[in-house]
Amino acid sequence: MKWSKNIGMLMSLGIMCFCAGCAKQDSILTRMYPFAFKVMVSNPAELNRFEEPVVISVSDIQEINSQFNPFSFVVLAEQGGTFNKVPSQAVDSKGNGKKDQIQFMVQLSPKAQKTYTIRFSSDTKKEPDYLTRSYAELSVKKGGYFKDNKYIGGSFHSIDSLRVPAQHTDHSFYIRYEGPGWESDLVGYRFYLDWRNAIDIFGKKTTNMVLDQVGQDGFDSYHEMSDWGMDILKVGESLGIGSLGMWHHNRAERLSETDSVICIIQEDGPIYSRIQTCYYGWQIDQDEFDVKSNLSISAGSRMTWHQVDIQGNPVNLCTGLVKHENASMVQQDSSGEWGYLFTFGQQSLSHDHLGMAVVFPNNQFLKFDTDEHNHVVVLKPEKGQLQYGFLAAWEQDQDGFQTKTEFETYLKQVCEQLSNPLIVEIQ
C-alpha cells in the first residue's frame, strides 16, 4: 500500500514537472513571438490529407495584422493542452526578393478542420530550425578551365545562380550531375542544363536529403545502385518526365535551341524548394520565345509543380513522358478539373516498377498525342501562363507501389485533392 502511494506521488510529480516544462516552453514562445493570430484550415473532401502545404499570402495576413513579419514567425498546433511547432517557411513566390507567402504543413482527416496559432515578432528576424525535407541545389566546378567544351580540373562548389557558359554542352563535366537538382523526402529530380533540357529521376530508398552528395566523385556513379538509391530513368531523346516542349510538326520539340540561359535557386527548404530558369530566344522555326520556368517541390510530396511564363504567344506548349516498351500507358481528361497521363511498369534503370505521371488542368487541355520517343499532352497557355505537375513513384521508395492499380488509385487521390483544395480562414 505504501509502495503504491509512493508510485502515485512520483507519477503526480512527473505530471506536474511535465506541465511546468510545457508552461515554460509556451512562456518562452510568447516572449519570443509576442503577437498572435489564428488560422482555421478545413478539409472539404472525404479523404485524408496526410501532409499538405497550407499557403497564405503575406498581404492577406497584413490586412488583418499589419505588423506581421514573415522573417520572424512560428506556427503552433494545440495538442493535449500544449502547443507544438508545425514546420513552416516564408517564401518568395515571385522571385523578386520579397517574402510574399508563408507555408506550413498540415494533416487533416476527412471533412475535418483545425485551428492553428501563428505567433510572430514585428521587428526581429528569427527563423526556427526544422528538419530539412526539401532541397534544391546547383553545383559547378571552379578552379579549372574549358577546353573543347570539356571542363578540365577544378572542384565542385554550390552556387545560387548561373548564366550557362557558351562552352557548356552535354557531358562537359562542368555541372555536377549535369544540371540543377531538387528533392523531397520521397523522390529526387534533375534536369540537364544544356541543349537537351530534359528532366530525369533520382529514386530514393531513404527519406534523408541526398543530392548534395550525388556525383561528388566527378563521374556518373549515380547510375549504379547505392545505399540512398540511384538515377532510375533513361531519358535519351525524350521529354523524360514532365519536360517542357512545343508540339510542332507532329513531334515534341524540347526547349533546346536558345540564345542564353540563366538558372537560379530561388528557394531551398526546409519544406519547400524552387528552381527558376530563364530561357532567352527559344527558337522554333522562325519564331522566338522567352520562357521563365519555375520547378518546385514540397516536403512529403512526390509532385513537382512546373509554372511556366512565356512571351511570344505560342499556339501550344506540351509535356509528356518517355515511351518504354515494358510500361503500360493511361490517359484521362474527361472527369474533374484535372486530367492525367501516366505510365507504369518495369521501366526503371534498376529493372523494377516505376510509375510516372503528368497532371494538368483540364481547362488548358488540347489533346493527347505521341511521337517516336514520347507520350504527349498538348496544352494551351492562358495569357502566356501554364501550370502542370509531374510525379514519379519507384518500387523501392518509401511506400512504393507494386502494381498499376495501386499507382492509379494514388494518382486519382492526388487529383481529388487538387479538385478540393484546403479552405483557409485567417481569424
C-alpha positions in Angstrom: 0.0 0.0 0.0 2.8 2.4 0.9 4.6 1.4 -2.3 1.5 2.2 -4.4 1.2 5.5 -2.6 4.8 6.4 -3.4 4.3 5.4 -7.1 1.2 7.6 -7.2 3.2 10.5 -5.7 6.0 10.0 -8.3 3.6 10.0 -11.2 1.9 13.1 -9.9 5.2 14.8 -9.5 6.2 13.7 -13.1 3.0 15.2 -14.5 3.5 18.4 -12.6 7.1 18.7 -13.9 5.9 17.9 -17.5 3.2 20.6 -17.3 5.6 23.0 -15.8 8.0 22.3 -18.6 5.2 22.9 -21.2 4.2 26.1 -19.5 7.8 27.3 -19.6 8.1 26.5 -23.3 4.8 28.3 -24.0 6.1 31.3 -22.0 9.4 31.4 -24.0 7.5 31.3 -27.3 5.2 34.1 -26.1 8.2 36.3 -25.2 10.0 35.5 -28.5 6.9 36.0 -30.6 4.6 38.4 -28.6 1.9 38.8 -31.3 -0.5 36.2 -32.4 -3.5 35.4 -34.6 -5.3 32.2 -35.6 -5.8 30.4 -38.9 -8.6 27.8 -39.4 -7.8 25.1 -42.0 -10.7 22.9 -43.3 -10.6 19.8 -45.4 -13.7 19.8 -47.7 -13.1 16.3 -49.1 -13.9 12.8 -48.0 -10.2 11.9 -48.0 -7.2 12.1 -45.6 -4.8 14.9 -46.1 -1.7 13.2 -44.8 0.8 16.0 -45.4 -0.2 19.0 -47.4 1.1 22.6 -47.5 -1.1 25.5 -46.5 -0.2 28.6 -48.5 -1.2 32.0 -47.2 -0.4 35.4 -48.8 1.5 37.8 -46.5 -0.6 40.6 -47.9 -3.8 38.8 -46.7 -2.3 38.4 -43.3 -1.2 42.0 -43.1 -4.7 43.3 -44.0 -5.7 41.9 -40.6 -2.3 42.0 -38.7 -0.4 45.0 -40.2 2.7 44.2 -38.0 3.1 40.7 -39.3 6.7 39.9 -40.1 7.4 36.9 -42.4 11.0 36.8 -41.2 10.0 36.0 -37.6 7.1 33.7 -37.0 6.2 30.3 -35.8 3.1 28.1 -36.4 1.7 26.2 -33.5 -0.8 23.4 -33.2 -2.5 22.6 -29.9 -2.4 19.0 -28.8 -3.3 17.8 -25.3 -3.2 21.3 -23.8 0.3 22.1 -25.2 1.4 23.9 -28.4 3.7 22.1 -30.8 5.7 23.8 -33.6 4.5 23.0 -37.1 7.2 23.1 -39.8 6.8 26.4 -41.7 8.6 28.6 -44.2 8.4 32.1 -45.7 8.5 32.0 -49.5 9.4 34.4 -52.3 6.8 33.1 -54.8 7.6 35.7 -57.5 11.4 35.6 -57.4 11.7 39.3 -56.7 13.4 39.0 -53.3 10.2 39.7 -51.2 8.8 37.0 -48.9 5.2 37.2 -50.0 3.9 33.9 -48.8 4.1 31.7 -45.7 3.6 27.9 -45.9 3.2 25.2 -43.3 2.4 21.5 -43.3 -0.9 20.1 -42.1 -2.6 16.7 -41.6 -6.4 16.5 -41.6 -8.9 13.7 -41.5 -11.8 13.7 -44.0 -14.2 16.7 -43.5 -12.1 17.8 -40.5 -11.0 21.3 -39.6 -8.2 22.5 -37.3 -7.2 25.9 -35.9 -3.5 26.9 -35.8 -1.9 29.7 -33.9 0.6 31.8 -35.6 2.9 33.8 -33.3 5.2 36.5 -34.6 7.6 39.3 -33.7 7.2 42.5 -35.6 10.8 43.8 -35.8 13.3 41.0 -35.5 14.5 38.1 -37.6 14.1 34.6 -36.1 14.0 31.5 -38.3 13.3 28.3 -36.3 15.2 25.2 -37.3 13.1 22.4 -38.7 14.1 19.0 -40.2 15.0 19.6 -43.8 12.6 17.8 -46.0 13.1 19.6 -49.3 16.2 20.7 -51.0 17.4 22.4 -54.3 20.9 22.9 -55.5 23.2 23.9 -58.4 26.8 22.9 -58.2 29.6 23.7 -60.7 33.3 23.3 -60.9 35.7 26.1 -60.1 39.4 26.4 -60.3 39.7 24.7 -63.8 39.1 25.7 -67.4 37.2 24.8 -70.5 39.0 23.1 -73.4 37.0 21.9 -76.4 33.7 22.1 -74.5 35.1 20.0 -71.6 35.9 21.4 -68.2 39.4 20.4 -67.1 40.4 20.2 -63.4 38.7 22.1 -60.6 36.3 21.0 -57.8 32.6 21.3 -57.3 31.0 24.2 -55.4 27.4 25.0 -54.7 26.1 28.3 -56.2 22.9 30.3 -56.1 22.7 31.2 -59.8 24.4 30.6 -63.1 24.4 32.1 -66.6 25.2 29.0 -68.6 28.6 29.4 -70.3 28.6 29.3 -74.1 31.2 26.4 -74.0 28.9 24.2 -71.9 27.1 21.3 -73.5 26.2 17.8 -72.6 28.9 15.8 -70.9 31.1 18.9 -70.3 31.9 17.7 -66.7 31.2 21.3 -65.5 27.9 21.0 -63.7 27.5 18.2 -61.1 25.1 15.6 -62.4 24.7 17.9 -65.5 22.2 20.3 -64.1 20.3 21.5 -61.0 18.6 19.0 -58.7 15.7 19.2 -56.3 14.2 16.6 -53.9 11.7 15.9 -51.2 11.9 13.2 -48.6 10.3 10.8 -51.2 11.9 11.5 -54.5 14.6 13.5 -56.4 14.8 15.1 -59.8 17.3 16.8 -62.0 17.3 18.4 -65.4 20.0 18.7 -68.0 21.1 22.3 -68.1 22.1 22.1 -71.8 20.5 21.7 -75.2 18.7 18.6 -74.0 16.8 20.4 -71.3 15.0 17.2 -70.1 14.0 16.1 -66.6 15.4 12.9 -65.0 14.5 11.0 -61.8 16.6 10.0 -58.7 14.9 7.1 -57.0 15.4 7.3 -53.2 15.4 4.4 -50.7 15.8 6.9 -47.8 13.9 9.9 -46.6 17.1 11.8 -46.0 18.3 14.6 -48.2 20.9 13.1 -50.5 21.6 15.2 -53.6 24.4 17.2 -52.0 26.5 14.0 -52.1 25.4 12.8 -55.5 28.1 13.0 -58.3 30.7 14.4 -56.0 33.2 11.9 -57.4 33.0 13.8 -60.7 31.6 10.8 -62.6 28.2 9.3 -63.2 28.3 6.7 -60.4 24.7 7.6 -59.6 23.7 5.3 -62.4 24.7 2.4 -60.1 22.7 1.4 -57.1 23.9 2.8 -53.7 22.5 2.9 -50.2 20.4 6.0 -51.0 19.2 4.9 -54.4 20.1 5.8 -58.0 19.2 7.5 -61.2 16.3 5.4 -62.4 15.2 6.9 -65.8 16.7 6.6 -69.3 15.8 9.9 -70.9 17.6 9.8 -74.3 15.9 12.0 -76.9 12.6 12.1 -75.0 10.9 14.5 -72.7 11.9 12.3 -69.8 9.3 13.1 -67.1 7.4 16.4 -67.4 9.8 18.4 -69.5 8.5 21.4 -71.3 8.2 21.4 -75.1 6.1 22.5 -78.0 4.1 20.3 -80.3 5.4 21.1 -83.7 5.3 19.2 -87.0 3.9 16.1 -85.2 6.7 15.9 -82.6 7.6 17.3 -79.2 10.3 19.9 -79.6 12.3 20.2 -76.4 13.4 23.6 -75.2 16.8 23.1 -76.9 17.9 26.0 -79.1 18.3 29.2 -77.1 20.3 32.4 -77.1 21.1 32.3 -73.4 20.0 30.6 -70.2 20.1 31.7 -66.5 19.3 29.3 -63.7 18.6 30.4 -60.1 18.0 28.5 -56.8 15.1 30.6 -55.6 14.1 28.6 -52.5 15.8 25.9 -50.6 13.8 24.1 -47.8 13.0 23.1 -45.2 9.5 22.3 -46.5 9.6 24.0 -50.0 12.2 24.4 -52.7 12.1 26.0 -56.1 14.4 26.4 -59.1 13.8 29.2 -61.6 15.3 29.0 -65.1 15.1 31.8 -67.7 15.5 30.8 -71.4 16.0 33.7 -73.9 15.4 33.2 -77.6 13.9 29.7 -77.7 13.8 29.1 -81.4 11.1 27.1 -83.2 11.5 27.6 -87.0 11.4 31.4 -87.5 9.7 32.1 -84.1 11.5 33.0 -80.9 10.1 32.8 -77.3 11.4 33.9 -73.9 10.5 31.4 -71.2 10.6 31.6 -67.4 10.3 28.2 -65.8 9.7 27.6 -62.0 10.1 24.0 -60.8 9.0 23.5 -57.1 8.6 20.6 -54.6 7.2 20.4 -51.1 8.0 18.1 -48.2 6.1 14.8 -48.1 5.3 15.0 -51.8 6.3 13.3 -55.0 4.9 16.1 -57.1 6.9 18.7 -58.9 4.9 21.7 -60.0 6.0 23.4 -63.2 4.9 27.0 -63.5 5.7 28.5 -66.9 5.6 32.1 -68.2 6.2 32.5 -71.9 6.4 35.6 -74.1 5.7 35.3 -77.8 2.1 33.9 -77.9 2.7 30.3 -78.8 -0.1 28.2 -80.2 0.6 25.5 -77.7 3.0 24.0 -75.2 3.4 20.4 -74.4 4.8 18.0 -71.9 4.9 14.2 -71.5 6.6 11.0 -70.6 9.2 8.9 -72.2 7.9 5.8 -74.0 9.1 2.4 -72.6 8.2 -1.0 -74.1 7.7 -2.5 -70.6 5.2 0.1 -69.4 1.5 0.5 -70.0 0.1 4.0 -70.6 -3.2 5.5 -69.4 -4.8 8.9 -70.4 -7.6 10.6 -68.5 -9.0 14.0 -69.4 -12.8 13.7 -69.1 -13.6 13.8 -65.4 -12.9 16.6 -62.8 -10.9 19.7 -63.0 -7.6 17.8 -63.5 -6.5 15.3 -66.1 -3.6 13.0 -66.2 -1.3 10.9 -68.3 0.6 8.1 -66.7 2.8 5.1 -67.4 3.6 2.1 -65.1 5.7 -1.0 -65.4 9.2 -2.3 -65.2 10.7 0.8 -66.8 13.3 1.9 -64.3 17.1 1.5 -64.9 17.1 -0.9 -62.0 14.6 -3.1 -63.9 11.8 -2.8 -61.4 8.5 -1.0 -61.2 8.3 2.8 -61.8 5.2 4.9 -62.1 5.4 8.3 -63.8 2.6 10.8 -64.3 1.8 14.3 -65.6 -1.2 16.1 -64.1 -2.7 19.1 -65.9 -5.7 21.5 -65.7 -8.4 20.3 -68.0 -9.3 23.9 -69.0 -6.0 24.1 -70.7 -6.0 20.7 -72.3 -5.9 20.5 -76.1 -5.2 16.9 -76.9 -3.1 13.7 -76.3 -0.6 12.7 -79.0 2.5 10.6 -79.5 5.8 10.7 -81.4 8.7 8.3 -81.7 10.0 8.9 -78.1 7.1 10.3 -76.1 3.6 10.1 -74.8 2.5 13.7 -75.1 -0.2 16.0 -73.7 -0.6 19.2 -75.6 -1.8 22.3 -73.6 -2.8 25.8 -74.3 -1.2 28.6 -72.3 -3.6 31.3 -71.0 -2.2 34.8 -71.2 1.3 33.4 -71.5 1.0 31.2 -68.4 0.7 27.5 -67.8 1.0 25.3 -64.7 1.1 21.5 -64.6 2.6 18.8 -62.3 4.6 15.6 -62.7 5.5 12.9 -60.2 7.3 9.6 -60.0 6.9 6.6 -57.7 9.5 3.9 -57.6 9.0 0.4 -56.3 11.9 0.8 -53.8 11.0 4.2 -52.4 9.1 4.7 -49.2 5.6 3.1 -49.6 6.5 2.3 -53.2 3.8 0.8 -55.5 3.9 -2.7 -56.8 1.0 -2.6 -59.3 -0.5 -0.3 -61.8 -3.8 -0.4 -59.9 -2.1 0.9 -56.7 -0.4 3.7 -58.6 -3.6 4.8 -60.4 -5.5 4.8 -57.1 -2.9 7.0 -55.7 -2.9 9.3 -58.7 -6.7 9.6 -58.6 -6.4 10.7 -54.9 -3.9 13.3 -55.9 -6.3 14.7 -58.5 -9.2 14.7 -55.9 -7.1 16.7 -53.5 -6.3 19.2 -56.3 -10.0 19.5 -57.1 -10.9 20.0 -53.4 -8.3 22.5 -52.1 -7.9 23.2 -48.4 -10.0 26.0 -47.1 -8.0 28.6 -45.2 -9.5 31.3 -43.0 -7.5 33.9 -41.1 -9.2 34.7 -37.8 
